[in-house]
């Protein structure tokens, strides 16, 4: 089922990393709701966001596609609490990936202006 459930444990930002052997792939996976539908984005180190295609969540299983300049990667994995792990295929090999949920950020408290010098 494509993500539905307003209380999805996926909501938020996840630190993503994959080891290719040549160089690591890093970035964030970000999940949010559009209406009642769960949507996701891969955000690369440059800040460019790419929408996840064919996002499917069923129980603890997750699958999605990332389409980029090197083609389409189909990622499959398992969600366990605040961790995800899985694999994806390239033309030449299978690559493992992991993601760890980042703590929710709270907006900073408003600053109270400091009182000026005492007037005497």
C-alpha positions as CSV (number, residue, x, y, z in Angstrom):
1,X,0.0,0.0,0.0
2,X,1.3,3.4,-0.8
3,X,1.9,5.3,2.4
4,X,-1.3,6.2,4.2
5,X,-1.6,6.6,8.0
6,X,-1.2,9.9,9.6
7,X,0.8,8.5,12.4
8,X,3.4,6.8,10.1
9,X,6.7,6.2,12.0
10,X,8.4,7.2,8.7
11,X,7.5,10.8,9.0
12,X,10.5,13.1,9.4
13,X,14.1,13.1,8.2
14,X,16.4,10.1,8.0
15,X,20.2,10.2,7.5
16,X,20.9,8.0,4.4
17,X,24.1,6.3,3.5
18,X,25.1,3.7,1.0
19,X,28.6,2.2,0.5
20,X,29.4,1.7,-3.2
21,X,33.1,0.7,-2.7
22,X,34.2,3.7,-4.7
23,X,32.7,6.5,-2.6
24,X,29.9,6.6,-0.1
25,X,26.5,8.1,-1.1
26,X,25.0,10.3,1.6
27,X,22.0,12.5,2.0
28,X,18.6,12.4,3.7
29,X,15.4,10.6,3.1
30,X,12.5,12.9,4.1
31,X,8.9,11.6,4.5
32,X,5.8,13.8,5.0
33,X,2.1,13.8,4.3
34,X,0.4,15.3,1.3
35,X,-3.2,15.1,2.4
36,X,-3.4,11.6,3.6
37,X,-0.7,10.2,1.3
38,X,2.8,9.5,2.5
39,X,5.4,11.0,0.2
40,X,9.2,11.0,0.3
41,X,12.2,12.8,-1.1
42,X,15.9,12.0,-1.3
43,X,17.9,15.1,-0.6
44,X,21.5,14.9,-1.7
45,X,24.5,16.6,-0.1
46,X,24.0,19.6,-2.5
47,X,20.5,20.1,-1.1
48,X,18.8,19.0,-4.3
49,X,15.5,17.1,-3.6
50,X,14.3,14.2,-5.8
51,X,10.9,12.8,-5.2
52,X,10.7,9.1,-4.4
53,X,8.8,7.2,-7.0
54,X,6.6,4.1,-6.4
55,X,6.8,4.5,-2.6
56,X,5.4,1.3,-1.0
57,X,5.2,0.5,2.6
58,X,3.8,-2.8,3.9
59,X,4.3,-3.7,7.5
60,X,8.0,-3.3,8.2
61,X,8.9,-3.5,4.4
62,X,9.6,-0.4,2.3
63,X,10.4,0.0,-1.4
64,X,10.9,3.1,-3.6
65,X,12.7,4.3,-6.7
66,X,15.1,7.2,-7.0
67,X,15.5,8.5,-10.5
68,X,18.7,10.5,-11.0
69,X,21.3,11.3,-13.7
70,X,22.7,7.8,-13.5
71,X,19.3,6.1,-14.0
72,X,16.7,4.6,-11.7
73,X,17.6,2.8,-8.5
74,X,15.0,0.5,-6.9
75,X,15.6,0.4,-3.2
76,X,14.1,-2.2,-0.9
77,X,14.5,-2.5,2.8
78,X,13.2,-3.1,6.3
79,X,12.1,-0.5,8.8
80,X,13.0,-1.4,12.5
81,X,12.2,1.5,14.9
82,X,14.4,4.4,14.0
83,X,16.6,2.4,11.5
84,X,16.1,1.2,8.0
85,X,18.4,-1.0,5.9
86,X,18.2,-2.6,2.6
87,X,19.8,-3.0,-0.9
88,X,19.5,-1.6,-4.4
89,X,20.9,-2.9,-7.7
90,X,23.2,-1.0,-10.1
91,X,24.2,-2.3,-13.5
92,X,27.2,-4.0,-12.0
93,X,26.4,-5.0,-8.4
94,X,24.1,-4.9,-5.3
95,X,24.7,-2.1,-2.9
96,X,23.7,-2.0,0.8
97,X,22.1,1.1,2.3
98,X,21.1,2.2,5.8
99,X,19.1,5.2,7.2
100,X,18.8,6.4,10.7
101,X,15.9,8.7,11.9
102,X,17.0,12.1,12.9
103,X,15.6,13.7,16.0
104,X,12.7,16.0,15.4
105,X,13.8,19.6,15.3
106,X,11.9,22.1,17.4
107,X,11.9,25.7,16.4
108,X,14.2,27.8,18.6
109,X,12.5,29.6,21.5
110,X,11.9,33.3,20.8
111,X,14.6,35.5,22.2
112,X,13.6,37.8,24.9
113,X,15.3,41.2,24.3
114,X,17.7,42.0,27.1
115,X,16.8,45.0,29.1
116,X,18.7,48.1,28.2
117,X,20.9,49.9,30.7
118,X,19.1,50.9,33.9
119,X,18.0,54.5,33.8
120,X,18.8,56.3,37.0
